Amino acid sequence: MDYKKYVREKEYMSGVERDKCRVKQTAEVFTPTLLVQEILDKLEEQDPTIFSDPTKTFLDNSCGDCQFLSEIIIRKMEKSGCDLLLALSTTYGVDMMVDTVIECKKRLSGPNPSPEILEIVNKNIVCHDALTYDYNFGEEPPPMECTVKVCRDCKIEKSIDEFEKNQVGKNNRVVRRPVCKECRSVKLKINPKQKRKYDLVKPKIGEHFECPICGDSFIRKFKNDVVLDHSHIDGSVRGLVCGNCNTGLGRFKDNVDILKKAIEWLNK
């Protein structure tokens, strides 16, 4: 039996006994399949890529027995050509009724599910009150940020607020600059005229760039993957480099003597 037939042969609101008292208390009335399909059609009209991109995430915080989620899975596989495992990995559901969640998991897993599919479904479909759930789906919460940090230049331990936010790392962890605001303030900024000149030739997101230092050749995807490198002594611009090389130069404090020692060390 194929997945679509397995999912759709289930009768509307079947598998769980629901008396009038339960329905009244929980408002547990599911959306009929035809109406679900009409709603998903309208979503697809608004965004034609919504199901053709298997990496797009879907969440139903009142998933019931997966009337919506099952149809989403079907469209993901049909439109993107992905397999069931990938389609399930970006699909999430929450419901507060235990027996309904059990039915949802059985239905989403399909006929003869593999251990990998069962693992994903058990992680991504959660029995919980949607109003109080933290929506981490078994993932570790982002680590708490430290309250103090030692400046790389002045070597003084300061409040974390004395360091500018630089970017957001893995698990939404905030990454701050290694040098405090006070030390950064004494460093000369990029010469404005030179910056405007390089802004005209700096490749845009989606365009090609080759780093003159490491030779890495790539298509730009992020804001900081190509950086305008400059001297912190006189503010003069050296040129465009990749983000990794710019970070590397900063780690070596833009110091030629330190870089020479590093080369000697590598040649040991």
Phi and psi in degrees as a GROMACS rama.xvg file:
@    title "Ramachandran Plot"
@    xaxis  label "Phi"
@    yaxis  label "Psi"
@TYPE xy
-81.0365  166.736  ASP-2
-62.4397  -44.7975  TYR-3
-60.2196  -45.4277  LYS-4
-65.3149  -41.1716  LYS-5
-61.2286  -42.9334  TYR-6
-71.2251  -42.5791  VAL-7
-85.0603  -12.7979  ARG-8
-77.3378  -10.4125  GLU-9
-71.5554  130.896  LYS-10
-69.9758  152.502  GLU-11
-58.1185  123.927  TYR-12
54.9341  32.6985  MET-13
-92.5  167.686  SER-14
95.7802  -19.3876  GLY-15
-135.511  131.184  VAL-16
-76.2544  124.643  GLU-17
-127.998  109.314  ARG-18
-82.5258  172.801  ASP-19
-62.1957  -35.3098  LYS-20
-63.3133  -43.9318  CYS-21
-64.2256  -46.335  ARG-22
-61.1533  -38.1955  VAL-23
-67.3578  -39.7064  LYS-24
-74.6079  -35.3263  GLN-25
-106.226  -8.96325  THR-26
54.5272  38.3426  ALA-27
-84.5081  76.8734  GLU-28
-125.31  119.097  VAL-29
-89.4195  160.923  PHE-30
-82.4132  126.9  THR-31
-59.3681  150.482  PRO-32
-56.4976  -44.6646  THR-33
-61.1568  -39.3314  LEU-34
-69.3673  -38.3164  LEU-35
-57.6486  -45.9157  VAL-36
-63.6223  -37.9081  GLN-37
-64.1711  -42.1756  GLU-38
-64.4014  -42.6104  ILE-39
-67.8656  -33.1667  LEU-40
-60.2797  -43.5736  ASP-41
-65.8272  -38.6503  LYS-42
-61.0283  -40.2827  LEU-43
-70.538  -30.1658  GLU-44
-65.8535  -37.2609  GLU-45
-73.3219  -35.5849  GLN-46
-140.332  95.5705  ASP-47
-60.8722  -18.3949  PRO-48
-95.4248  3.31247  THR-49
-61.1911  -30.8625  ILE-50
-109.042  -14.7188  PHE-51
-80.7397  -13.995  SER-52
-101.054  104.557  ASP-53
-67.8384  -12.8838  PRO-54
-85.2265  -9.00611  THR-55
-69.4597  137.782  LYS-56
-94.9953  138.108  THR-57
-123.077  138.032  PHE-58
-136.234  128.345  LEU-59
-115.366  109.228  ASP-60
-86.4056  11.0635  ASN-61
-148.349  65.5059  SER-62
-76.45  -17.6057  CYS-63
54.8584  -134.811  GLY-64
-95.9697  29.4651  ASP-65
69.5517  38.6598  CYS-66
-56.3811  -47.6878  GLN-67
-76.1072  -47.3733  PHE-68
-62.5128  -38.4596  LEU-69
-65.5892  -39.6446  SER-70
-70.2433  -32.928  GLU-71
-64.5063  -43.6311  ILE-72
-59.9716  -45.1413  ILE-73
-58.6806  -45.9979  ILE-74
-67.8239  -37.7019  ARG-75
-57.8761  -47.5829  LYS-76
-67.9794  -39.5187  MET-77
-72.5455  -41.6086  GLU-78
-81.4971  -35.4832  LYS-79
-101.503  -17.9448  SER-80
79.7659  8.86377  GLY-81
-77.1395  166.255  CYS-82
-89.3248  174.163  ASP-83
-61.7829  -37.717  LEU-84
-60.3067  -46.3655  LEU-85
-69.1855  -40.406  LEU-86
-61.6162  -40.4032  ALA-87
-71.1551  -30.5695  LEU-88
-65.8804  -19.5539  SER-89
-116.608  24.3948  THR-90
-124.672  127.965  THR-91
-130.713  151.12  TYR-92
-149.105  148.923  GLY-93
-134.863  136.475  VAL-94
-153.405  147.836  ASP-95
-90.3615  -8.81694  MET-96
-95.4483  120.165  MET-97
-60.0452  -50.9088  VAL-98
-64.5601  -34.0867  ASP-99
-67.7074  -40.533  THR-100
-64.2585  -38.3111  VAL-101
-60.7892  -45.632  ILE-102
-62.6728  -39.9958  GLU-103
-60.641  -45.8398  CYS-104
-63.963  -42.7961  LYS-105
-60.6381  -43.605  LYS-106
-69.1915  -45.871  ARG-107
-65.1839  -33.2937  LEU-108
-67.7006  -24.4044  SER-109
79.4429  178.363  GLY-110
-73.181  138.465  PRO-111
50.9872  56.8571  ASN-112
-68.9642  146.146  PRO-113
-79.6946  164.196  SER-114
-57.8494  -34.7785  PRO-115
-65.7739  -40.9884  GLU-116
-65.9909  -43.8765  ILE-117
-61.7598  -37.9667  LEU-118
-63.6537  -44.5847  GLU-119
-66.0091  -45.6097  ILE-120
-62.5177  -42.4784  VAL-121
-65.3335  -28.5046  ASN-122
-82.7704  -39.1841  LYS-123
-88.4317  -17.0295  ASN-124
-110.84  117.559  ILE-125
-121.532  138.566  VAL-126
-92.8744  107.965  CYS-127
-167.456  160.808  HIS-128
-73.0453  119.798  ASP-129
-61.5345  -23.2208  ALA-130
-79.7315  -19.5031  LEU-131
-117.714  -6.44318  THR-132
-70.5479  145.08  TYR-133
-87.7787  -5.87402  ASP-134
58.1164  36.5676  TYR-135
-93.2981  -14.4848  ASN-136
45.9759  47.6531  PHE-137
83.5505  -5.10814  GLY-138
-82.3179  152.952  GLU-139
-69.2634  134.887  GLU-140
-66.0963  155.205  PRO-141
-58.7099  137.387  PRO-142
-63.8479  147.677  PRO-143
-69.3905  141.906  MET-144
-76.6459  140.814  GLU-145
-63.8091  155.75  CYS-146
-92.6076  -15.9449  THR-147
-134.162  162.271  VAL-148
-155.945  146.338  LYS-149
-95.7654  126.072  VAL-150
-68.1275  135.312  CYS-151
-66.2032  -28.935  ARG-152
-91.7868  -54.0065  ASP-153
-87.4218  -10.5533  CYS-154
63.4035  20.5773  LYS-155
-101.566  135.977  ILE-156
-77.7759  125.471  GLU-157
-133.149  166.02  LYS-158
-59.9514  145.543  SER-159
-59.5454  -25.9347  ILE-160
-69.1469  -14.0047  ASP-161
-81.779  2.08176  GLU-162
-119.664  127.8  PHE-163
-68.5038  144.186  GLU-164
-69.9209  133.943  LYS-165
-106.289  -46.7788  ASN-166
-163.982  174.963  GLN-167
-109.596  124.192  VAL-168
-95.1302  -157.717  GLY-169
-61.1788  143.03  LYS-170
57.1823  32.3864  ASN-171
62.5373  25.7811  ASN-172
-76.0078  127.723  ARG-173
-74.6901  128.064  VAL-174
-107.43  123.462  VAL-175
-104.813  160.055  ARG-176
-65.3496  148.111  ARG-177
-75.244  -14.3328  PRO-178
-111.416  136.069  VAL-179
-68.6643  165.409  CYS-180
-61.1352  -38.7235  LYS-181
-63.6794  -46.029  GLU-182
-68.2766  -36.8519  CYS-183
-66.6967  -29.8183  ARG-184
-68.1037  -25.3798  SER-185
-87.2703  -10.3814  VAL-186
-81.4299  138.005  LYS-187
-68.5185  137.327  LEU-188
-79.914  169.02  LYS-189
-63.101  138.109  ILE-190
-58.3098  119.889  ASN-191
-57.9136  -40.6746  PRO-192
-64.746  -42.8984  LYS-193
-66.7527  -36.8413  GLN-194
-62.3895  -44.21  LYS-195
-61.4166  -36.2726  ARG-196
-64.5647  -44.8011  LYS-197
-75.207  -27.4139  TYR-198
-61.1994  -28.8075  ASP-199
-71.8843  -29.0976  LEU-200
-107.318  -7.1104  VAL-201
-65.0214  124.642  LYS-202
-60.7563  142.009  PRO-203
-84.7718  168.5  LYS-204
-56.4341  129.367  ILE-205
96.4277  -8.11353  GLY-206
-101.656  162.673  GLU-207
-83.4094  146.091  HIS-208
-145.68  141.631  PHE-209
-124.581  121.356  GLU-210
-71.6368  129.114  CYS-211
-72.3997  -11.9558  PRO-212
-94.3596  -60.6074  ILE-213
-91.8605  -14.7054  CYS-214
79.9608  4.57073  GLY-215
-63.5265  130.445  ASP-216
-116.208  124.708  SER-217
-156.4  166.433  PHE-218
-94.4851  129.112  ILE-219
-63.9168  134.202  ARG-220
-124.924  -25.5905  LYS-221
-126.649  161.293  PHE-222
-61.5824  -39.5538  LYS-223
-103.31  16.9325  ASN-224
-81.0309  -13.1466  ASP-225
-130.717  127.223  VAL-226
-128.697  145.727  VAL-227
-87.3573  107.773  LEU-228
-83.2772  140.27  ASP-229
-145.878  164.011  HIS-230
-81.8957  132.605  SER-231
-84.657  -0.524631  HIS-232
-89.4974  -50.1845  ILE-233
-120.678  -0.455488  ASP-234
81.3039  -0.0313179  GLY-235
-71.2811  147.907  SER-236
-89.1738  134.785  VAL-237
-95.929  -30.4092  ARG-238
140.482  -179.83  GLY-239
-85.0498  132.08  LEU-240
-136.818  167.516  VAL-241
-72.662  158.677  CYS-242
-59.3026  -36.562  GLY-243
-64.687  -43.5832  ASN-244
-68.9133  -37.1765  CYS-245
-62.7118  -40.8501  ASN-246
-65.4224  -40.8358  THR-247
-61.3674  -43.4533  GLY-248
-62.2622  -39.2477  LEU-249
-65.742  -38.9467  GLY-250
-63.1323  -32.4718  ARG-251
-90.7555  12.5842  PHE-252
59.8263  26.9839  LYS-253
54.1657  30.7806  ASP-254
-106.062  116.368  ASN-255
-63.0892  -39.3593  VAL-256
-63.1658  -41.2099  ASP-257
-65.309  -40.3566  ILE-258
-63.2555  -39.2495  LEU-259
-62.4754  -41.645  LYS-260
-64.7948  -36.1495  LYS-261
-65.571  -37.626  ALA-262
-65.5174  -43.3641  ILE-263
-61.1568  -39.2289  GLU-264
-64.5571  -43.0464  TRP-265
-66.2628  -27.039  LEU-266
-86.1846  3.38382  ASN-267
